[in-house]
Amino acid sequence: MSELKRKRGRPKVRPDSHTDTKEALLQSGLEWLTQSGFCSSSLDSILRSIQIPKGSFYHYFASKEDFGLAVLERYRLFFEHKLDKHLLDESHSPISRLKNFMHDATMGIERYQFARGCLVGNLEQEIQTLPANFKQAIVDTYLSWQKRVEMCLIEAKQQQQIGPDEDTEALAKVFWIGWEGAVSRARLLHSSAPLEQFGTFFLERLQR
Amino acid sequence: MSELKRKRGRPKVRPDSHTDTKEALLQSGLEWLTQSGFCSSSLDSILRSIQIPKGSFYHYFASKEDFGLAVLERYRLFFEHKLDKHLLDESHSPISRLKNFMHDATMGIERYQFARGCLVGNLEQEIQTLPANFKQAIVDTYLSWQKRVEMCLIEAKQQQQIGPDEDTEALAKVFWIGWEGAVSRARLLHSSAPLEQFGTFFLERLQR
């Protein structure tokens, strides 16, 4: 918490162009939403932390909801890119690619001292109090990430790293169910052990 | 959401004794905290929903934090009881007992139309913004539930339902990581399919 407060309290350099302003808003939104959630993050505090006036904000976003959805979309694209980088890397076997993704994602969580977790998992927990549009956006994000893992598992099957009868779609779902559970526990415990524990179980049992 | 609003809007019978008042507070706290989280639940709204004046509240609890911790303790005990009921039931094999617990827990989630999820998982997501005392209470709750699953898995090993080399402590951790992930996804999708998907994967892979 002290790390979080310290970061928020630090005055940021005021962005000097329109692109920079939108970028600063999205970056700050990501920081606030992953750490405090959508409902607990006040727009005033976000804007104050990056010294952007409300008028500028409404130039880019119609509402806090619109802003939250834009932050979520940015996060989805960031992880699609990260997933593609690893899961399409043919210099590794499909199972190694999955392992590499998990390692990369774990590094990302450690980099922020377990303060952030996963924006999608965090928003998912707030679902009862979020504006209705978020549900579909969160579902679509999971589907997109899941599809990428599924394609990798299909390759694993073709290369006989996993059995011919494995239901790759079901396995990809289980991967994201467990991985998000592990991210949440890692954030609670300030330790990457849960990510390692779930990752090891999933991959080992896949290859038996 | 409409179900949630309807419930909150409904005036409740005012409790007529001290025990009833405390009980009504804990029940209502559970409803609010599991649906909206600790930070988004206002004490005023909770008290209004059960028509209890603030003075009475402070007779039982020193603060909203103290109240939240009492609600969490009540929830922990409720699930310890549910776990014991199934996992100590020697009329079933250890693996069947685990399956029975998952079935029971799934029914509980369906009963509230996926609006509640798991209080512990919900609070875990709020960890960055919760008062410091919550962390240890959440960690202790998981440890208590995990220990019960571990004891059941030790019995499964003794009865040769799972391999002699299985690390039952690690497996119990993975169970709770994945199960909480599944509860969260079930709440998002308003479907118990994620619980079924994770449960099936976990139990099948355990017995190979």
Interface residues (C-beta under 8 A of the other chain):
Chain A: M1 L4 Q35 S36 G37 C39 S40 A115 G117 G121 N122 E124 Q125 E126 I127 Q128 T129 A132 K135 I138 V139 Y142 A170 L171 K173 V174 W176 I177 G178 W179 E180 G181 A182 S184 R185 R187 L188 L189 P194 Q197 F198 F201 R205 R208
Chain B: M1 L4 Q35 S36 G37 C39 S40 A115 G117 G121 N122 E124 Q125 E126 I127 Q128 T129 A132 K135 I138 V139 Y142 A170 L171 K173 V174 W176 I177 G178 W179 E180 G181 A182 S184 R185 R187 L188 L189 P194 Q197 F198 F201 R205 R208
